[in-house]
Amino acid sequence: MKKNKQNAIYFSFVAITLILISSCGNTESSNKITSNDTSEIYIEGTMEAELTAPPFVPTPVGNRSAKKLIVNMEILEEVGTMTDGVTYVYWTFGGSVPGSFIRTRVGDEVEFTLSNHPDNKLPHNIDLHAVTGPGGGATSSFVAPGHEKMFSFKTLNPGLYVYHCATAPVGMHIANGMYGLILVEPEGGLPEVDKEYYIMQGDFYTKGENGAPGLQPFDMKKAVDEDADYVVFNGKVGALTGDNAITANVGETIRLYVGNGGPNLVSSFHVIGEIFDRVHIEGGSVINKNVQTTLIPSGGAAIVEFKVDVPGTFILVDHSIFRAFNKGALGMLKVSGKEQKKLYSGVRQEGIYNPEGSTLQEMPVDDVVKVEVKGEKKLADKIASGKNIYTNTCFACHQANGEGIANAFPPLAKSDYLNDDVKRAIDIVLHGKTGEITVNGAKYNSIMTKQTLTDEQIADVLTYVYNSWGNNKTNVTTSQVTEAKSTH
């Protein structure tokens, strides 16, 4: 009887041990990375890909089956506008920077034809980060002007991917604008949203400094030193501002497909006044929630989603902030709709706050060096120069059409304060301004910092402002600025 009891205990121990081993084996098995073989997804039919220029994107794939997807992409080398008064020879996929947005689904078989326009001067190719294969397609797509190459690939992994030219010198081709995004949606598509937009950051390197007028060639030394003259969204300063701003209505959900072509700089993408509800980190399957700013590496991407709850203009920036306000990495999302005072009240009370007294403090500067005053330029040339300076210096606060920002920065358009006293306007640009002023019947109490501009630049930008938006058409001269500086 005792022996039987011992045997029972022994067999029970063995059984429990086997169960535990089996359980551990199952746990180990369940922890292994598993993947569906997307290379075996069945292809049903053929369709031509819809390609779109930024900031727009093609129609979502929805529930469509995997297809043979025909993509025809043309390379164009053409002169475009970097900023007002500054042009640049862009090398483009599809005639835009970034290049055409390509939208696919996992399991598609993409037949890709890359054509190099006969008027182009250089050979090019394409490396798509969504491709599993040598060079991401680059080894199969090297094409001379006046020729085309065709290759195909299977989209195996869902996500948002960069594509770019990989012809040597690779950095130069990317720096001239040869990059874009390809989206591979999961089976069944991404969840529906109200609005989708396409944004891509890039850094540019020109022989002239930021704002230097005329056709600017690429500067290889600056590129190697990573000393960017322009850091912009969608290929140029102001590509997403003013009339080009992206739009939405209160209550809508927004999805931004954001890429970074580089070639050098990492983007700290942020929307001022919004919080990203969901971020597909680096364009992949891992989702982060309630994000303020997301890093996007050079050659990488992210999908950001959020709901707009209140109306207003929301500023898109690279939060390496001098890039936004001094080099061009700034855009706008204009949201229309009814105010939501429970969520955001706006200004409820205004007063003066001087914890250290009313005296403004500033860094010491060297003695002013007198510069010989050159002859005055023609009025048209001054206005053109001034517009460029305004875009790079004044735009963020006073806005594209001089409308200013309510309760913060006064308008320059049809400004009684500006038109009443030209000398006062010159003095403010030279030395800054603090304290309450009244402009067009509204009170403003903010600070304008003094501007580090030459006398000629101050004359040009003020002339531009005075000759725009219903102002009194004053032609401010360099000598007036010099005189104001010497008598202060």
Secondary structure, 3 states (H helix, E strand, C coil): CHHHHHHHHHHHHHHHHHHHHHHHHHHHHHHCCCCCCHHHCCCCCEEECCCECCCCCCCCCCCCCCCEEEEEEEEEEEEEEEECCEEEEEEEECCECCCCEEEEECCCEEEEEEEECCCCCCCECCEECCCCCHHHHHHHHCECCCEEEEEEEECCCCEEEEEECCCCCHHHHHHCCCEEEEEEECCCCCCCCCEEEEEEEEEECECCCCCCCEEECECHHHHHHCCCCEEEECCCCCCCCHHHCEEEECCCEEEEEEEEEECCCCEEEEEECCCEEEEEHHHCCCEEEEECEEEECCCEEEEEEEECCCCEEEEEEECCCHHHHHHCCEEEEEEECCCCCCCCCCCCCCCCCCCCCCCCCCCCCCCCCCCCCCCCCCHHHHHHHHHHHHHHHCHHHHCCCCCCECCCECCCCCCHHHHHCHHHHHHHHHHCEECCEEECCEEECCEECCCCCCHHHHHHHHHHHHCCCCCCCCCCCHHHHHHHHHHC
